[in-house]
């Protein structure tokens, strides 16, 4: 069953925004031009633009048109974290340790989203495919989806290796990376939020208007080479980021 015309149109415009065809601050074609370009009714074009606006990708500004939203550089807030390990390999959140893959991972070769390409130091994401490993994680007992986790690995690293296999064996991709000589691995994370795409909302069973909590993890080799970007998304209605606060010496109570 094909998607409605407005969703197909929104998907194409969304992809054009993500790959930089319509950069931040630029204006999309006028509504009348879009109707001709996509051979759709004006109402269909309006619904497609409304979809992108609801996702936070564009702003509809009177007398200016539909403008691709500019997102300012984020200020990183570092939080204390530990990397754990069990018989399945490394994991990064003790509360999520029991979660398992609810379906086999999807393995593709595709250009990464623009923000992921930047983290991978790829100057032109539209011209460079990377290995994309996409997993849906959740409660195995109830089959409740809780998390989407997508790994992006450079083609120069992954092509022709077991990293591109659906079954990467014991320990997963991080054990493989260390077996390939990138040991010890190190990681850093950034936390942000955004609205989900229709596919993400469907896979995570998100009600309309619920944003995603997003954790972007960078895996680095000892020489500083970026080996993987992991993009983890979950419902912001269900999860929050917590951490313990400790006193800096400047915050000691005066005696």
C-alpha positions as CSV (number, residue, x, y, z in Angstrom):
1,X,0.0,0.0,0.0
2,X,1.6,3.3,-1.1
3,X,1.8,6.3,1.1
4,X,-0.5,9.3,0.5
5,X,0.7,11.8,-2.1
6,X,1.5,14.5,0.5
7,X,3.7,12.1,2.5
8,X,5.6,11.1,-0.7
9,X,6.1,14.7,-1.5
10,X,7.1,15.6,2.0
11,X,9.6,12.7,2.0
12,X,11.3,14.0,-1.2
13,X,11.4,17.5,0.2
14,X,12.8,16.2,3.5
15,X,15.5,14.3,1.7
16,X,16.4,17.4,-0.2
17,X,16.7,19.4,3.0
18,X,18.8,16.7,4.7
19,X,21.3,16.5,1.8
20,X,21.7,20.2,1.5
21,X,19.8,20.8,-1.7
22,X,17.8,23.3,0.3
23,X,20.2,24.6,2.9
24,X,19.3,26.2,6.2
25,X,17.9,29.7,5.6
26,X,16.9,29.0,2.0
27,X,13.3,29.2,0.8
28,X,11.5,26.3,-0.8
29,X,9.8,26.9,-4.2
30,X,6.4,28.7,-4.0
31,X,3.3,26.6,-3.5
32,X,2.2,27.0,-7.2
33,X,5.7,25.9,-8.4
34,X,5.6,22.8,-6.1
35,X,2.2,21.8,-7.4
36,X,3.6,21.8,-11.0
37,X,6.9,20.1,-9.9
38,X,5.2,17.3,-8.2
39,X,2.0,17.3,-10.3
40,X,-0.3,17.5,-7.2
41,X,-3.2,19.6,-6.1
42,X,-2.5,22.8,-4.1
43,X,-4.1,21.2,-1.0
44,X,-1.7,18.2,-1.3
45,X,1.3,20.6,-1.4
46,X,0.0,22.5,1.6
47,X,-0.3,19.2,3.6
48,X,3.3,18.3,2.6
49,X,4.6,21.6,3.9
50,X,2.5,21.3,7.1
51,X,4.1,17.9,7.6
52,X,7.6,19.4,7.3
53,X,6.6,22.2,9.6
54,X,5.4,19.8,12.3
55,X,8.7,18.0,12.1
56,X,10.6,21.3,12.8
57,X,12.3,21.4,9.4
58,X,10.7,24.5,8.0
59,X,9.0,27.7,9.0
60,X,6.1,29.2,7.0
61,X,6.7,32.9,7.1
62,X,4.2,35.4,5.7
63,X,5.4,37.3,2.6
64,X,8.6,35.2,2.6
65,X,7.4,31.7,2.0
66,X,8.6,28.3,3.4
67,X,12.1,28.8,4.9
68,X,14.4,25.9,5.9
69,X,14.9,26.3,9.6
70,X,18.3,27.2,10.9
71,X,19.5,25.2,13.9
72,X,22.2,27.0,16.0
73,X,25.3,25.1,17.1
74,X,24.5,23.2,20.3
75,X,26.4,23.6,23.6
76,X,27.4,20.3,24.8
77,X,26.6,19.3,28.4
78,X,28.9,16.5,29.5
79,X,27.4,14.0,31.9
80,X,29.2,11.2,33.8
81,X,28.9,7.9,32.1
82,X,30.4,4.4,32.2
83,X,30.7,1.7,29.5
84,X,29.6,-1.7,30.7
85,X,30.1,-5.2,29.3
86,X,28.2,-8.5,29.5
87,X,28.3,-11.7,27.6
88,X,26.8,-10.0,24.5
89,X,29.5,-7.2,24.4
90,X,29.7,-3.5,25.4
91,X,26.6,-1.6,26.4
92,X,26.1,2.0,27.5
93,X,23.1,2.2,29.8
94,X,22.5,-0.2,32.6
95,X,18.7,0.3,32.5
96,X,18.7,-0.7,28.8
97,X,20.9,-3.8,29.3
98,X,18.0,-6.3,29.1
99,X,16.7,-4.9,25.8
100,X,17.2,-7.0,22.7
101,X,16.8,-6.6,19.0
102,X,13.1,-7.1,18.1
103,X,13.9,-7.9,14.5
104,X,17.0,-8.7,12.4
105,X,19.1,-5.6,11.7
106,X,18.7,-3.8,8.4
107,X,22.0,-3.5,6.6
108,X,22.3,-1.0,3.7
109,X,24.9,1.2,1.9
110,X,23.6,4.7,1.6
111,X,24.7,8.4,2.0
112,X,24.5,9.5,5.6
113,X,22.3,12.3,6.8
114,X,24.1,15.7,6.6
115,X,24.7,16.0,10.4
116,X,26.0,12.4,10.6
117,X,28.3,13.1,7.6
118,X,29.7,16.1,9.4
119,X,30.5,13.9,12.4
120,X,32.2,11.4,10.2
121,X,34.2,14.1,8.5
122,X,32.7,13.4,5.1
123,X,32.7,16.7,3.1
124,X,30.0,15.7,0.6
125,X,27.5,13.2,2.0
126,X,25.6,12.9,-1.3
127,X,28.6,11.3,-3.0
128,X,29.8,8.9,-0.4
129,X,27.9,5.8,0.8
130,X,28.5,4.5,4.3
131,X,27.5,1.2,6.0
132,X,24.2,1.8,7.8
133,X,23.2,-0.8,10.4
134,X,19.7,-0.1,11.7
135,X,18.2,-1.9,14.7
136,X,14.9,-1.8,16.6
137,X,15.4,-2.5,20.3
138,X,12.9,-3.3,23.0
139,X,11.4,-5.6,25.6
140,X,11.6,-9.1,24.3
141,X,8.8,-10.3,26.5
142,X,6.2,-7.8,25.5
143,X,7.7,-7.0,22.1
144,X,7.4,-3.3,22.9
145,X,9.7,-1.1,20.8
146,X,11.7,1.2,22.9
147,X,14.7,2.4,20.9
148,X,15.9,2.9,17.3
149,X,19.7,2.5,17.1
150,X,21.4,3.3,13.8
151,X,25.2,2.9,13.3
152,X,27.0,4.6,10.4
153,X,30.5,3.3,9.5
154,X,32.8,4.6,6.8
155,X,32.9,2.5,3.7
156,X,36.7,2.4,3.8
157,X,36.6,0.7,7.1
158,X,33.6,-1.6,6.7
159,X,33.4,-2.7,3.1
160,X,34.4,-6.4,2.6
161,X,34.5,-7.1,6.4
162,X,32.2,-8.9,8.8
163,X,31.0,-5.4,9.9
164,X,28.7,-5.5,6.9
165,X,27.2,-8.9,7.8
166,X,23.8,-9.1,9.5
167,X,25.3,-11.4,12.2
168,X,28.6,-9.8,13.5
169,X,29.1,-12.6,16.0
170,X,29.8,-12.4,19.8
171,X,30.5,-8.9,21.0
172,X,29.0,-7.1,18.0
173,X,30.7,-4.4,16.0
174,X,32.8,-3.1,18.8
175,X,34.5,-6.4,19.4
176,X,35.1,-6.6,15.7
177,X,36.6,-3.1,15.6
178,X,39.0,-4.0,18.4
179,X,39.9,-7.2,16.7
180,X,40.7,-5.2,13.6
181,X,43.3,-3.3,15.7
182,X,41.4,-0.3,16.9
183,X,41.9,-1.0,20.5
184,X,41.1,0.4,23.0
185,X,38.0,2.1,21.6
186,X,36.8,5.3,23.2
187,X,33.4,7.0,23.1
188,X,31.7,10.3,23.6
189,X,28.1,11.3,23.5
190,X,25.9,14.3,22.8
191,X,22.2,14.5,23.8
192,X,19.6,16.4,21.8
193,X,16.0,16.2,20.7
194,X,14.0,16.5,17.5
195,X,10.6,15.6,16.0
196,X,10.4,12.1,14.5
197,X,9.9,11.3,10.8
198,X,6.7,9.4,10.0
199,X,8.7,6.2,9.8
200,X,10.3,6.7,13.2
201,X,7.0,7.5,14.8
202,X,5.5,4.4,13.3
203,X,8.3,2.1,14.4
204,X,8.3,3.5,17.9
205,X,4.5,3.8,18.2
206,X,4.8,7.5,19.0
207,X,1.6,9.6,19.3
208,X,1.5,12.7,17.1
209,X,3.6,15.6,18.4
210,X,5.9,13.5,20.6
211,X,9.5,14.4,20.1
212,X,12.5,12.1,20.0
213,X,15.2,12.0,22.6
214,X,18.4,11.6,20.6
215,X,21.8,10.3,21.8
216,X,24.6,10.6,19.2
217,X,27.6,8.5,20.2
218,X,31.0,8.8,18.4
219,X,33.4,5.8,18.5
220,X,37.0,6.7,18.1
221,X,40.2,4.7,17.7
222,X,43.4,5.4,19.8
223,X,44.8,7.5,16.9
224,X,41.7,9.7,16.8
225,X,40.1,8.1,13.7
226,X,36.3,8.2,13.9
227,X,35.1,4.7,13.3
228,X,31.3,4.9,13.9
229,X,28.5,7.3,14.7
230,X,25.6,5.7,16.5
231,X,22.3,7.6,16.4
232,X,19.9,6.4,19.1
233,X,16.4,7.7,19.2
234,X,13.6,7.0,21.8
235,X,10.4,8.6,23.0
236,X,10.9,11.8,25.0
237,X,7.6,11.1,26.6
238,X,8.9,7.8,28.0
239,X,12.6,8.5,28.8
240,X,14.7,11.3,30.2
241,X,18.4,11.7,30.8
242,X,19.4,11.6,34.4
243,X,22.8,12.0,36.2
244,X,24.2,12.6,39.7
245,X,25.5,16.0,40.7
246,X,28.7,16.4,42.8
247,X,30.1,19.5,44.4
248,X,32.9,21.4,42.7
249,X,35.5,22.7,45.2
250,X,34.1,26.2,44.6
251,X,30.7,25.0,45.9
252,X,31.8,23.8,49.3
253,X,29.7,25.3,52.1
254,X,31.6,27.9,54.1
255,X,32.6,26.8,57.6
